[in-house]
Amino acid sequence: MRKAILVTLLCLAAAIRAESYRKLDWDALVPKGWQPDAELANTNLGWLQDDDPKARELLARLKRAWDAAPVEPALKGARVRLPGYVVPLERKGDELREFLLVPYYGACIHTPPPPANQIVHVLPAKPLRGIQTMDAVWVSGTLDTVRVETGMGAAGYRLKADAVTAYGGR
């Protein structure tokens, strides 16, 4: 009986903590009016081949624009809860100490990475175990508008994570 009560209280406490964060979707990270496809305007992509120098130049222009993507300043200091996929940056043994959170499976692993306002640099409060590349998770913590350059892409946000949990669809 005591164990059941304890489990119930722990679940209730977790639910209350989760509600203290504003649940975000990825669109909220993009400022109103920003056009991520502006570099592609007036370009007929159907005429370009992968090895065409014009295609390589267009990809380079797109990457520069996306790396400089603006962030939503109103989110600075917000306590948020955001779902996404894990791209590990720093591991020590089986402990994950730093990662990128991205909006879709395969982002940052393939070229080009998403715009900077669609990449969040996550610093967990304590090292995480059992988290693998592209695991789907919820991250709860305090968001900042800090640009971070990594080998996997430029992040427009940093999230100091209080909690990282497996994604359960909620």
C-alpha positions, 0 to 999 in steps of 0.5 A: 500500500505504501509503495502504491501511494509513493508511486502515485505521489511521484507521478503527480509530482512529475506531472506538476513539474511538466506543467510548469513548462510551456509546451512549444512546437518547433514553429514557435522558434521561428520569428514571424515573417522569416522566410527560410526558402528566400534563397531558393526564390526565382531558382528553377531547381529542376534544371540543376544537376547535383554536380552543377557548380550552380547547385553547389553555390546555391547550397552554400548560399542556403547554408549561410542563410540558414546558419544565420537564421533569426531566433524569436527573442521573446523566448529568451529565459522561457521555461519550455518543454520541447520534443525532438531528436537527439544528435549527440555532441559530447559523450564520456563513456555511456554518459551524454553530456551535451547534444543538439535537439532537432525537429525531425529524424535525420536532421544534422546527420544529413546535409544541409542541417536545418536552419539555426532557429530549428536547432537547440543546443542542450546542456543537461543538468546532469549527464544522461545514460541510455540516450542514443543518436536520434532517440525521440525525447522531451526536453524541459528547461530554460531556453536562451537565445545563444548561437552555438556553432558545432560540427553538426550545425549552427544552433540558434538556441541553448536549453539548460535542461532540467529534465530529458525524458523519452518521448511518449507522444504527450 
